Amino acid sequence: MILFENVSKIYSPTSIALQDVTLEIQPREFVSLVGPSGAGKSTILKLLIAEEMPTEGRVLLDGMEVTGLTLGELPYLRRRVGMVFQDYKLLANKTVYENIAFAMEAAGKADTEIQKSVPEALEIVDLVEKREHFPHELSGGEKQRVAIARAIINQPDVLMADEPTGNLDPVNTWEIVRLLQKINELGTTVLLATHDKQIVDYLDRRVISLERGKVIRDEMKGKYDL
């Protein structure tokens, strides 16, 4: 379970990212975070992986206080929470296979486990035939699928996606949406930050709407309605 308990993030008196946010997300939920730019969507994601620290309040993952972790404990947290970005963040000098394997190598996994798990992840994202390609040889949609495979390769409890379709055409956008649904159905909690009304309305799942750092709406079967 993810718990934000009276969380505020204040950079300066005129730059308030979050204001007294309290929310609870259950395991296996698919939650869309919506709101205009600067509403606080990305801040929520960054707080969950301790990339940012709250000014006030607590962030917990399955009872573990994220805000209280030491530097040595952060890698464990970040293996439990996969992250997908709008701009892919792939390593240009590594193949598709190597980009995905790198996440396991960084986590200290054995070669035998890597050799077993990477092909399975490639199957999930339908990129088996592209395993030896480099990022510059892939379409935008393919790059994002590699990024998703990398994010799930260590079997995280939570997958966070920050505007993952922002750079994609409509066809690739819907491929990514269906892939996120598939990952959720396999048991992973998914947090999706998006501006895309069509995606949110199509999903018909829980929607948390933010505005100026505050939660203004939280609906279990919501629409993009600001």
N, C-alpha and C positions, 0 to 999 in steps of 0.2 A: 504494500500500500504506500502511496505517496501522500504526504501531508504537508501543506503549507499552513503555518499557524501564526496568524497576525504578522505577516511578512511585509516589511517596507524596504524599499531600496531607494535611497536618496543620494544623489551625487552632489547637489548644491541646493540652496533654497529655491532656485528657479528650475532645477532639473530633477524631477521626481519620477522615477521609473515605475515604482509600485507603491501603493498606499494601503496598508492594513489588509493584505490579501489572506483570506483563509479558505482553503479548498482541500478536498480529499479525493483521491483517484484510486479506485480499486484495481487489483490485479486483473489483467486481460481486458480492461476497458479500451475503447478507441475514442479519444477525446480530441476535438478540434479546438484550437485556441484562435480566436478571431478578434479583429479590431484594426483600426487605422494604424499607420506607421507611428511608432512612439507610444503605443498603447500599453506595452509591457510584455508582449508575447515572448520575444526573444530573451528578455530578462528572466522570465520564469524558467526557461530551458537552461540558461546559464547558471542559475542558482541551484538547479537540481544536480548539476555535475561539478558544483563548487568552482566554476570559472569566475563567478562573482560571489560575494558574501553579502547577506542582508544587513541593512542598517539596524533593523529591529526584527524580532520574530525568529522562528525556527523552521527549518526544512528537514523533513525526515523521510527516509526510504526504508520501509519495513522495520520501523522502530529505530533505525540507525540515524543519529543526528548528523546530517551532512555538514552542517555548519561547525561541527566540533571535531572534524577529522584532522589528523596530522598530515603533513606532506607525504609521509610514508604510506598512509592509508588511502590516499587519493587514487592510486592506480587500481586498487580493488574496486572502489566505487565506480570508476569509469569503465571497468570491464562489465559491470552490471547494467550500465546505461549506454546503449549505442546511439551515435549521433550522425545525422545526415544533413548536409548543408546544400544551399542553393547552387554553390559554385564547385561542388564535387570534392575538391581538395584531394585529387589523386596524385600519386607520385609519377611524374612524367617519364622517368627513366626506368620504370618497372612495368612489366606486362600485367594484364588483368589478373592472372593467377598470382603473380608476385605481390600486387597491391593488396589482395585479399589475405594472402599468407602472411604478409608483413604484420598485420594486426595480431595474428596468433603468435608470431615470433616475439613481438613486443611484450606479449603476456606470458612469455616463457614456456609456451607449449612445445611438446616433443615433436620431432619431425614426422613420426608415424601418425600422430594425431592430425598434424597439418595436412599430410598427404591424403588422409581420409575425409577431413572436414571441408577442405576447399572445393573439391568436385561436387560435394553435396550442396554447398552454397551456390555454386555455379548452376546447378540444376534448378534450384529454387528461383533464381533470377533469369533463367533461360539464356545463359551466356556460355554454355559449354564449348561451342564452336569458336568462341572469341578468346579463349583462355591465353593464347600466345600473342594477342594483339596488344599494342601500346595505346595509351589514352588518345593520342592524336589520330589514331586510326578508327576511333569510335564516334558514333553520333552522340548528341547530348543525352538522349534517353538511355543509350547503352552506358554512358559514363555514370549516370545516376544509378543505374542498376548495379554497376560495380561498387559504387559507394554504399549502396544498401547492403550488398553481400558482405562488404568489409565491416559494416556496422553490426551485422547479426552473427558474424563468424564465431564469436566467443559466447554465443547463446545468451545475450543479455536479457534481463527481466523486462527492461523498458527500451523502446526505440523512440527517439525524438527526431522529428523531421522539421527543419526550419525552412519554410518556403521551398520545398524540394522540387516543385514544378515551375518555379518562377522563371526559369530560362528555357522552358520546353514548349514545343508546339502542342496543339490539342491531342494528336494521336499519342505522342509519348507521355503527355500528362496523364491520360487515362490508363496507360500501361502502369505507370508508377502508382497511381491510386489503387488499382486492382492488386498490385504487388503488396502494398501496405496492408490492404485488407487480408490478403493471404497470410501474411506474417502474423497479423493479429489473431486470425483463426487458428494458427498453430500454437497460440498461447502467450504471445508477447504483448504487453501493454504498449499502445502506440499513442504518442502525443504529437499532433500535427499542427504546426503554426502556419496559417495560410491566409491570403487575401482573397482566395478564389471562391466566390459565392457558389458557382456551379458544383464544385467538389463537395463543399460542406452540405449543400442541399441534397446532393445525390447520396452521400453517406448515411444521412438520417440517423446519426449517432449523437452522443453527448456533445454539446457545444458550450464552451465558456467564452463569453464575450467580454472584452476589456476595453476600457476607455480612460485615458489619462491615468493609467496605473491602477484603476479600480475595476473589480469584477462587477459588471452591471447586469449580467444575465448568466444563468447556469441552467441549461435545460437538457434533460436526458435524451430526448429526441428532438434536437433543435435544428433551426435553419440559420442561415447567415442573415441576421436581422439586427442592424445597428441603429 
